[in-house]
Amino acid sequence: MAHYASIGEALDDSDLSASAGLLILVDQMGTEAMDWDPETINTELAERFHADPSRSLMDRINAALALMTTDLYYRSLEAFTTINTAFANGPVSSTEFNWNNLDDVMWGLTEARLLEGGEEFDKREFSHDISRYVGKLLADDGIGRPPKIMKFAEFDERQVDERNLVLSSDLMAMEAFWRRNDELVSELEKAAMDRLDVVFQQVESLPLANKAKAREEVSSRSEKR
């Protein structure tokens, strides 16, 4: 379990989550810091806390800010995959498309829901491009019935019809397909929940001035967007 003796120590943790990083920013600098440019944030964190935040941590914090201050995560495929990549601790490219795998998407959605709040997140609608992209990732991995958090996914209707036609002629194959589907979904969900536990541990161990207030302010900012 993570335990941070100081904010600086937390910021020096290259595995610090986007959620924990954003709470530090709001708790220590106020909600106005959510409107600062990335360079200013990096400089302020380094100078105030004598820390050297890694590029990946700054990518995660900036991704969290993009999620909370704009609706691009739900409208733009490029923003969606970039934010997911950052949340998943992957290398973020500013010049090329950031490809996701299902684990990236599963965790990106899970942390986005954590940051937004379940009620707010569940009201959001994803663009057709994002929905089709997630649907293709699911189909490529043999998943036809997605995890609940990916219920917005859109599948290629022709491919679904072809799959159903093949499966309808072989009951054993159909049962094996859907059994495997449920196993893959369970694996995705378990991995996300395990990672969520780590985030909760990080957040609980942060030496914040007012953790409850910081959470409330982050949530409030999301609702006003």
VENKACOR-V720485 format. One record per helix or strand. SS is the DSSP state (H for helix, E for strand). FROM is the first residue (numbers start at 1). LEN is the number of residues. If there is no record, write none. Layout:
ss->SS from->FROM len->LEN
ss->SS from->FROM len->LEN
//
This chain:
ss->H from->7 len->5
ss->H from->18 len->12
ss->H from->31 len->5
ss->H from->38 len->12
ss->H from->55 len->15
ss->H from->72 len->4
ss->H from->77 len->11
ss->H from->102 len->15
ss->H from->118 len->6
ss->H from->128 len->13
ss->H from->148 len->3
ss->H from->157 len->12
ss->H from->171 len->35
ss->H from->211 len->14
//
